[in-house]
């Protein structure tokens, strides 16, 4: 039987802090534009750059407006990363870009002319490798091409450059993922996992932890800290979604948020909770009285998931788990 390939995916690949509404149409393009500007810096091309334009192909062009792909690209160009961006502050910078028709590349002092209506192009045709593609070009004052790169947003916030495709995706994507044959745990399927657990008398979680430590060079304490950070973002997205005072989600469809209203109704139906008017999601999740509520506890779980999904739809900070479309399930 042909080998299926060793599994080297990290937990931090599956759970990534980012923004909504889409891992493939928002997070991916933002990472691509950020990577492009970083390459300009690394190659000593930033100061010579006078123009940058982005062409969105296929699905990114056809559905990108509704997924804020253009906004994500501009965030990436002025140096924001999905895992660290402050959406409120970035929105103010974005408005400045639109007002001044100029953009500060990568958060540096380098300012270029940038008009989103001209410099972000929507091309409905798909490129051969993947339907979610974008090409970014940088030119100098005379219009000479300085750097060009095509990226593919392949889902879950993952991006692959054309250079990586040309090298061979498997080779390039994991070129720095060298697990020692003596201390690492290779597996290709569930049978391998069961065999390793039996042979070494360890649990599945032990396998994952030891591999994570080797993949990233972190200690167990550092891994746990990063996991706690991911959970903190998940929990915060529940809280914001439950208590948002914004009635409608962004867009032209005038879709109302439902989670805040459902929280209020369910709280009124849970008389044993001490604070009916402003119960927090954390309090509700820890409260044993939820089991005595008139509606089943799973109703609350559904509301928690809805709260996160609505935060995602609003372009807020969420955890891709493993996609933005599924971001409410694990937190709930």
Secondary structure, DSSP 8 states (H G I E B T S, - for coil): ----------HHHHEEEEESS-IIIIIHHHHHHHHHHHHHHHTT-TTT--EEEEEEEEHHHHHTTTTTHHHHHHHHHTT--TTT--HHHHHHHHHHHHHHTEEEGGGSS-EEE--HHHHEEEE-S--SS-SEEEEEEEE-TT--EEEEEEEEEEETTEEEEHHHHHH-HHHHHTTT----TTTS---SSHHHHHHHHHHHT--HHHHHHHHHHHHH---HHHHHHHHHHHHHHHHHHHHHHHH----B-SSTT--B--HHHHHHHHHHT-TTSS-STT--HHHHHH-GGGGGSSS-HHHHHHHHHHHHHHHHHTT-EEEEESSGGGHHHHH-
